[in-house]
Amino acid sequence: MRFSPLLRIIGTALYGFIGWEIGLVLSRAPGLQVDSWQLVIPFTLLGAAFGFLLAPWLVRAPADAAQSALRRVPIADLVAGLIGITFGLLIAALLSIPVSQLPAPFGNVVPLVLVFMCGYLGAAILVLRKHDFFSLLRGNAEQRAGGTRSEVAPAPSNGPMLLLDTSVIIDGRIADVAKTGFLLGTLTVPRFVLNELQYIADSPDSLRRNRGRRGLEVLDRLQNTPEVAINFIDDDPGDAQQVDDKLISLARQHNALIITNDYNLNRVARLQGVRILNINELANAVKSVYLPGEVIPLKIIQEGKEFGQGVGYLEDGTMVVVENGRRHLNSEVLVQVTKVLQTNAGRLIFATPE
């Protein structure tokens, strides 16, 4: 507790002053035949001791609780609530001027009631309607921009909802695929997926932290691409706890598709009738097709599992196993395709040196 000494000093001074005032009030009570210092000094010391001992717990515990609660509140809710309270207090200040002219005690009590009521209503209304409020602000900003993005037509937003999984965001290829225009729909990122990305980006492990930051950079790239329609939603299904289960539940509610690279999510979602778009399957589908007998140039970079084998990779990442290719290690040769196998991990090509 780095602030404990400061809190103890403040608490000692504050509660000591309160004890001083209490001692003065009691010493002036009628019928009490004692000197003022006989009450002021004990009450001052008692208040100072109380503040010295309990001030860190009386102040720090509520502060820690408020800090942990604020971390769980989305930033959009915080901004909307702050703006709502500001407008509510402004309205309360305007209403308090005529209301303060009411006869006592209403003229003193009603303005205070208006402050609390208008502040609460302003925050509650703006948090509940934050989507409409921010959409209105974005619409006004676009009107002031004067159509500066009119050169590039934005993607249509009337297509199906496409929910993005954490794995496909971190992978990054979704940005290139979306930019080509093959995804006819609105890319949608739920708040719980964004929170998981932020949690990964804040991880103490450097590898996980870099993956999370790359995912956030991919989202920023998608958001700044005029050809891509992307939307962030706060829907959080209450019937699920894990992120994958929430995605499936959300897809079933909105009849949406899930874009993912997660093999387990792929299988579970298909079993529950949810349509899946798998980027890995798309990558395998667009790879070059080689038939047995074709000759291709290949650089053999490592040994294979079997004796005498060599292994190389095509430009699209396809593994090529070359029989008797070990003697051509670290050199580029012409190989003839003998067999092509399609596996769950991708396409595998077998070849022999030409």
C-alpha positions in Angstrom: 0.0 0.0 0.0 2.1 2.9 -1.2 -0.5 5.5 -0.3 -0.9 4.3 3.3 1.4 6.9 4.9 -0.3 9.7 3.0 -3.8 8.4 3.9 -2.7 8.1 7.6 -1.6 11.8 7.6 -4.7 13.0 6.0 -6.9 10.8 8.2 -5.1 12.0 11.3 -5.5 15.7 10.4 -9.1 15.4 9.3 -10.5 13.3 12.2 -8.4 15.3 14.6 -10.1 18.5 13.4 -13.5 16.8 13.7 -12.7 15.8 17.3 -11.6 19.4 18.0 -15.0 20.7 16.7 -16.9 18.2 18.8 -15.0 19.2 21.9 -15.7 22.8 21.3 -19.4 22.2 20.8 -19.7 20.1 24.0 -17.8 22.6 26.1 -20.3 25.3 25.2 -23.3 23.1 26.2 -25.4 24.8 29.0 -24.9 23.5 32.5 -21.5 21.9 31.8 -19.1 23.4 34.2 -15.7 22.4 32.7 -13.0 24.3 30.8 -13.0 23.9 27.0 -9.5 22.4 26.9 -10.6 19.5 29.1 -12.9 18.4 26.3 -11.2 19.7 23.2 -7.8 18.0 23.8 -9.2 14.5 24.6 -11.6 14.6 21.7 -8.9 15.9 19.3 -6.5 13.1 20.4 -9.3 10.5 20.1 -10.2 11.7 16.6 -6.6 11.8 15.5 -6.0 8.3 16.7 -9.2 7.1 15.0 -8.1 8.7 11.7 -4.5 7.3 12.0 -5.6 3.7 12.5 -8.6 3.4 10.2 -8.2 6.0 7.4 -6.3 3.6 5.0 -9.1 1.0 5.3 -11.9 3.6 5.2 -10.6 5.2 2.0 -8.5 2.5 0.2 -11.0 -0.3 0.3 -13.8 1.7 -1.4 -11.3 3.0 -3.9 -10.1 -0.5 -4.8 -13.7 -1.7 -5.1 -14.6 1.2 -7.4 -11.4 0.6 -9.5 -12.2 -3.1 -10.0 -15.8 -2.3 -10.9 -14.8 0.3 -13.4 -12.4 -2.2 -15.2 -15.4 -4.4 -16.0 -17.5 -1.6 -17.4 -17.2 -1.0 -21.2 -15.6 2.3 -22.2 -18.7 3.2 -24.3 -20.9 2.9 -21.1 -18.5 5.1 -19.1 -18.4 7.8 -21.8 -22.2 7.7 -22.3 -22.8 7.9 -18.5 -20.4 10.8 -18.1 -22.1 12.8 -20.9 -25.5 11.9 -19.5 -24.7 13.1 -16.0 -23.3 16.3 -17.4 -26.5 17.0 -19.3 -28.6 16.0 -16.3 -26.8 18.3 -13.9 -27.0 21.2 -16.4 -30.8 20.7 -16.6 -31.0 20.5 -12.8 -29.1 23.7 -12.4 -31.5 25.5 -14.8 -34.5 24.1 -12.9 -33.1 25.0 -9.5 -33.2 28.7 -10.1 -37.1 29.0 -10.1 -37.6 26.1 -7.7 -35.4 27.8 -5.1 -38.0 30.5 -4.8 -40.5 28.1 -3.2 -41.3 28.6 0.5 -39.3 26.8 3.1 -38.5 23.9 3.4 -39.2 23.1 -0.3 -37.0 25.8 -1.6 -34.0 24.2 0.1 -34.8 20.5 -0.4 -36.3 20.3 -3.9 -33.1 21.6 -5.8 -31.0 18.9 -4.1 -33.6 16.3 -5.1 -33.5 17.6 -8.7 -29.7 17.3 -8.8 -29.8 13.6 -7.9 -32.8 12.8 -10.0 -31.7 14.6 -13.2 -28.1 13.3 -12.9 -29.3 9.7 -12.5 -31.9 9.9 -15.3 -29.4 11.6 -17.7 -26.8 8.8 -17.1 -29.4 6.0 -17.3 -31.1 7.2 -20.5 -27.8 7.8 -22.3 -26.3 4.5 -21.3 -29.5 2.7 -22.5 -29.5 4.6 -25.8 -25.8 4.8 -26.3 -25.9 3.1 -29.7 -28.4 5.6 -31.1 -26.4 8.5 -29.6 -23.1 7.5 -31.0 -24.7 6.6 -34.4 -26.1 10.1 -34.4 -22.7 11.6 -33.7 -21.1 9.5 -36.5 -23.8 10.5 -38.9 -23.2 14.2 -38.2 -19.4 13.7 -38.6 -20.0 12.1 -42.0 -22.2 14.9 -43.1 -19.5 17.5 -42.1 -16.9 15.5 -44.0 -18.8 16.2 -47.2 -18.6 12.8 -48.6 -14.8 12.5 -48.6 -15.2 8.7 -48.9 -17.5 8.8 -51.9 -14.7 7.6 -54.2 -14.8 4.1 -52.6 -18.2 2.4 -52.2 -18.5 0.8 -48.8 -19.4 -2.8 -48.5 -23.2 -3.5 -48.3 -24.4 -4.0 -44.8 -27.6 -5.9 -45.6 -25.9 -9.3 -45.9 -25.7 -11.9 -43.2 -24.0 -11.3 -39.8 -20.5 -12.7 -39.8 -19.2 -13.3 -36.3 -15.4 -13.2 -35.9 -13.7 -15.6 -33.6 -10.6 -14.6 -31.6 -8.4 -17.1 -33.5 -9.3 -15.7 -36.9 -8.7 -12.1 -35.8 -5.2 -13.0 -34.5 -4.5 -15.0 -37.7 -4.8 -11.7 -39.7 -5.7 -13.2 -43.1 -9.4 -12.1 -42.6 -8.3 -8.5 -43.4 -7.0 -9.5 -46.8 -10.0 -11.8 -47.6 -12.5 -9.1 -46.5 -10.8 -6.4 -48.6 -11.2 -8.5 -51.8 -15.0 -8.3 -51.4 -15.7 -12.1 -51.2 -17.4 -11.8 -47.8 -20.9 -10.5 -48.5 -22.0 -9.4 -45.1 -21.2 -7.4 -42.0 -18.2 -8.5 -40.0 -19.3 -8.4 -36.4 -17.1 -8.5 -33.3 -18.9 -9.2 -30.0 -17.7 -7.3 -26.9 -16.6 -10.5 -25.2 -14.3 -11.4 -28.1 -12.8 -7.9 -27.9 -12.3 -8.4 -24.1 -10.6 -11.7 -24.7 -8.2 -10.0 -27.2 -7.5 -7.3 -24.7 -6.8 -9.9 -22.0 -4.4 -11.7 -24.3 -2.7 -8.4 -25.3 -2.1 -7.7 -21.5 -0.7 -11.2 -20.9 2.7 -11.3 -19.1 3.8 -13.9 -21.7 5.5 -12.1 -24.6 4.3 -14.5 -27.2 0.6 -14.3 -26.1 1.0 -10.5 -25.7 2.3 -10.1 -29.3 -0.6 -12.3 -30.6 -3.1 -10.2 -28.8 -1.7 -6.9 -30.1 -1.6 -8.3 -33.6 -5.3 -9.1 -33.3 -6.1 -5.5 -32.2 -4.0 -4.2 -35.1 -6.0 -6.4 -37.5 -9.3 -5.0 -36.1 -8.0 -1.4 -36.5 -7.0 -2.2 -40.1 -10.5 -3.6 -40.8 -12.2 -0.6 -39.2 -10.1 1.8 -41.4 -10.8 -0.1 -44.6 -13.7 1.6 -46.5 -14.5 -1.5 -48.5 -15.2 -3.5 -45.3 -18.4 -3.2 -43.2 -17.5 -4.0 -39.5 -19.6 -3.7 -36.4 -19.0 -4.0 -32.7 -21.9 -5.3 -30.6 -22.4 -5.6 -26.8 -24.7 -8.7 -26.9 -23.5 -11.2 -24.3 -25.6 -14.4 -24.1 -26.4 -15.2 -20.5 -26.8 -19.0 -21.2 -23.1 -19.5 -21.8 -19.8 -18.9 -20.0 -17.0 -19.7 -22.5 -16.3 -17.5 -25.5 -16.9 -20.3 -28.0 -20.3 -21.2 -26.4 -21.3 -17.5 -26.4 -20.4 -17.3 -30.1 -22.5 -20.3 -31.0 -25.4 -19.0 -28.9 -25.2 -15.6 -30.5 -25.0 -17.1 -34.0 -28.2 -19.1 -33.3 -30.0 -16.1 -32.0 -29.2 -13.9 -35.1 -29.0 -16.7 -37.7 -25.4 -15.6 -38.2 -22.2 -17.3 -39.5 -19.0 -17.8 -37.6 -15.6 -17.1 -39.2 -13.0 -19.1 -37.3 -9.7 -21.1 -37.6 -10.5 -23.1 -34.4 -11.0 -26.8 -35.3 -12.9 -27.7 -32.1 -15.3 -24.7 -32.5 -15.8 -25.7 -36.2 -16.9 -29.2 -35.2 -19.1 -28.2 -32.2 -20.8 -25.4 -34.2 -21.6 -27.6 -37.1 -23.1 -30.2 -34.7 -25.5 -27.5 -33.4 -26.5 -26.4 -36.9 -24.4 -23.2 -37.1 -22.8 -22.4 -40.4 -19.0 -22.0 -40.3 -16.6 -20.2 -42.6 -13.1 -21.6 -42.0 -10.2 -19.5 -43.3 -7.9 -22.6 -43.4 -10.4 -24.4 -45.6 -10.5 -21.4 -47.9 -6.7 -21.2 -48.1 -6.6 -24.9 -49.0 -9.3 -24.5 -51.6 -7.4 -21.7 -53.5 -4.0 -23.4 -53.5 -2.6 -24.3 -56.8 -3.6 -27.8 -58.1 -0.9 -30.1 -59.2 -1.6 -33.4 -61.0 0.6 -36.5 -61.0 3.2 -36.2 -63.8 3.6 -32.4 -63.6 7.1 -31.0 -63.1 7.7 -28.1 -60.7 10.8 -26.3 -59.4 11.4 -26.8 -55.7 14.1 -25.9 -53.2 14.7 -28.8 -50.8 15.4 -27.2 -47.3 15.3 -30.2 -44.9 15.4 -33.9 -44.5 12.3 -36.0 -44.4 11.1 -38.6 -41.9 12.1 -41.6 -44.0 15.6 -42.4 -45.2 16.7 -40.4 -48.2 13.7 -38.1 -48.3 13.9 -34.4 -48.7 11.2 -31.8 -47.9 10.5 -28.5 -49.6 7.6 -26.0 -49.6 5.7 -24.2 -52.4 5.0 -20.5 -52.3 1.5 -21.1 -50.8 3.0 -23.2 -48.0 2.2 -26.7 -49.4 4.6 -29.3 -48.2 6.3 -31.4 -50.9 8.0 -34.7 -49.9 10.7 -35.7 -52.4 11.8 -39.3 -52.5 15.6 -39.6 -52.8 15.8 -35.8 -52.4 18.2 -35.7 -49.5 21.2 -35.5 -51.8 19.8 -32.2 -53.2 19.5 -30.6 -49.8 19.7 -26.7 -49.9 19.5 -26.7 -53.7 16.7 -26.0 -56.2 15.8 -28.9 -58.5 13.0 -29.9 -60.8 10.7 -32.5 -59.3 7.9 -34.6 -60.8 4.7 -35.0 -58.8 3.8 -38.6 -58.1 0.9 -38.3 -55.7 -1.3 -35.7 -54.0 -3.0 -36.3 -50.7 -5.6 -34.0 -49.1 -5.5 -34.1 -45.2 -7.2 -32.1 -42.5 -4.0 -30.1 -42.1 -3.9 -29.3 -45.8 -2.6 -30.7 -49.1 0.5 -32.9 -49.1 2.5 -33.6 -52.4 4.9 -36.5 -53.0 7.4 -36.2 -55.8 10.7 -37.5 -57.2 13.7 -35.6 -58.7 13.3 -35.1 -62.4 
